[in-house]
Amino acid sequence: MKQSIIHISLLVRDYDEALDFYIRKLGFDLVEDTRLSETKRWVLVKPPGSSGCCLLLAKAANEQQLSAVGNQSGGRVFLFLETDHFDQSYQSMLENGISFVREPVVESYGTVAVFTDLYGNLWDLIERK
């Protein structure tokens, strides 16, 4: 038997503002954007060249969900974006206005820096050794 995690749901305030950030600023690819109802869409994005897990951008539907937008992990790094060219990815992200809260450091496992998405979720940009 084989199993895989195929999507991770990420709460967003608005589909279009989230798409603008993930596609235009981070350079992600749009995998799917299907309207399910007047208020709900099935929106999947993924890093370029990735064949793994996609982010499912899920619009917050009530106050409880809205309160979790940007803090789905209680303030810890939530998602990990792996690159095979750290310096190039880092510079591109800076040029696109991505905010880094921890500058790059070389650790035993690789080079890593922490950035925030448009809602404040913390991400690691990492190139593993």
Backbone torsions as a table, in degrees:
resi	resn	phi	psi	omega
1	MET	NA	140.1	176.9
2	LYS	-124.6	137.8	176.3
3	GLN	-133.2	153.3	179.3
4	SER	-144.7	147.5	167.3
5	ILE	-84.9	121.5	-174.8
6	ILE	-104.1	-27.4	179.6
7	HIS	-141.4	148.5	170.0
8	ILE	-122.4	126.0	-178.7
9	SER	-79.9	129.4	179.1
10	LEU	-122.0	116.9	179.8
11	LEU	-69.2	134.1	179.1
12	VAL	-132.1	157.0	176.2
13	ARG	-77.6	-36.0	-173.8
14	ASP	-149.5	134.4	-178.8
15	TYR	-59.9	-48.6	-172.6
16	ASP	-69.1	-38.5	177.6
17	GLU	-67.9	-35.0	177.1
18	ALA	-67.6	-42.9	177.8
19	LEU	-61.9	-41.6	178.3
20	ASP	-57.0	-45.0	-179.8
21	PHE	-66.4	-53.0	-173.1
22	TYR	-69.8	-34.2	-179.2
23	ILE	-86.7	-49.9	-173.7
24	ARG	-81.0	-35.8	-176.3
25	LYS	-93.2	-43.5	-179.8
26	LEU	-91.2	-14.7	178.6
27	GLY	78.8	19.0	178.4
28	PHE	-68.8	160.6	175.6
29	ASP	-95.8	141.6	172.3
30	LEU	-82.1	120.4	179.5
31	VAL	-91.2	-42.9	-178.6
32	GLU	-159.3	144.0	173.1
33	ASP	-144.6	93.4	-176.1
34	THR	-115.9	127.0	177.3
35	ARG	-75.4	124.6	179.5
36	LEU	-101.0	-28.3	178.0
37	SER	-160.8	-173.2	177.9
38	GLU	-61.4	-29.5	-175.0
39	THR	-117.4	-5.7	-173.4
40	LYS	-125.1	135.2	176.0
41	ARG	-128.9	155.2	173.1
42	TRP	-103.0	102.3	-172.8
43	VAL	-120.4	118.1	179.9
44	LEU	-118.9	133.6	173.9
45	VAL	-131.1	157.3	178.1
46	LYS	-152.2	155.1	176.6
47	PRO	-63.1	149.7	179.1
48	PRO	-61.9	136.4	179.3
49	GLY	82.9	-4.8	-178.5
50	SER	-79.9	138.6	173.8
51	SER	-114.9	10.1	-176.9
52	GLY	-101.2	-141.6	-174.6
53	CYS	-60.3	142.4	174.8
54	CYS	-107.4	155.7	169.4
55	LEU	-89.5	129.0	172.5
56	LEU	-96.1	109.4	179.5
57	LEU	-79.5	111.0	-173.5
58	ALA	-112.3	115.0	-179.5
59	LYS	-69.2	127.2	178.5
60	ALA	-57.5	132.5	-172.3
61	ALA	-108.3	-8.3	-179.7
62	ASN	-153.6	177.4	-176.4
63	GLU	-62.4	-39.8	179.7
64	GLN	-61.4	-45.5	178.4
65	GLN	-66.7	-41.4	177.9
66	LEU	-58.7	-37.7	-179.4
67	SER	-67.9	-19.4	-179.4
68	ALA	-94.1	-10.4	179.0
69	VAL	-60.0	124.5	179.7
70	GLY	87.3	-3.8	-178.3
71	ASN	-143.8	43.1	-176.8
72	GLN	-70.0	-15.1	-177.9
73	SER	-118.9	17.0	177.5
74	GLY	67.8	27.0	176.8
75	GLY	94.7	-1.0	176.6
76	ARG	-88.8	163.5	171.0
77	VAL	-58.3	131.2	-172.2
78	PHE	-104.9	-41.7	-175.2
79	LEU	-129.7	154.6	-174.3
80	PHE	-127.3	115.8	-179.7
81	LEU	-102.9	110.4	-179.4
82	GLU	-89.6	139.7	177.1
83	THR	-129.9	155.2	174.8
84	ASP	-102.3	2.5	176.6
85	HIS	-141.7	81.7	-173.2
86	PHE	-56.4	-53.6	-175.0
87	ASP	-58.2	-44.1	179.4
88	GLN	-63.9	-45.7	179.5
89	SER	-63.7	-44.1	-178.8
90	TYR	-61.4	-48.7	-179.5
91	GLN	-63.1	-42.2	178.4
92	SER	-61.0	-42.2	179.6
93	MET	-65.7	-42.0	176.6
94	LEU	-59.8	-45.0	179.7
95	GLU	-62.9	-27.7	179.7
96	ASN	-92.0	9.4	174.1
97	GLY	82.7	17.3	177.3
98	ILE	-72.3	135.2	-177.8
99	SER	-94.1	119.8	176.4
100	PHE	-97.4	131.5	-179.9
101	VAL	-102.3	-14.1	172.6
102	ARG	-138.5	123.7	-178.6
103	GLU	-67.3	161.9	-179.9
104	PRO	-59.5	138.6	173.0
105	VAL	-137.2	151.7	175.9
106	VAL	-97.0	119.7	178.0
107	GLU	-110.4	174.8	179.8
108	SER	-62.2	-26.6	-177.3
109	TYR	-95.6	-13.2	179.9
110	GLY	153.4	-169.1	178.2
111	THR	-97.8	135.7	-174.1
112	VAL	-145.7	145.9	171.5
113	ALA	-141.9	154.3	-177.9
114	VAL	-111.5	129.9	177.4
115	PHE	-127.9	167.0	177.5
116	THR	-112.6	148.1	171.8
117	ASP	-84.5	-173.2	-175.1
118	LEU	-65.8	-17.0	-179.5
119	TYR	-103.5	-8.6	179.9
120	GLY	105.0	-0.5	174.4
121	ASN	-62.0	139.7	179.8
122	LEU	-89.9	135.8	179.0
123	TRP	-126.8	147.2	166.1
124	ASP	-96.6	131.2	163.7
125	LEU	-97.6	123.6	-171.2
126	ILE	-140.7	138.3	168.1
127	GLU	-118.0	112.7	-178.9
128	ARG	-76.7	150.1	177.2
129	LYS	-71.5	NA	NA
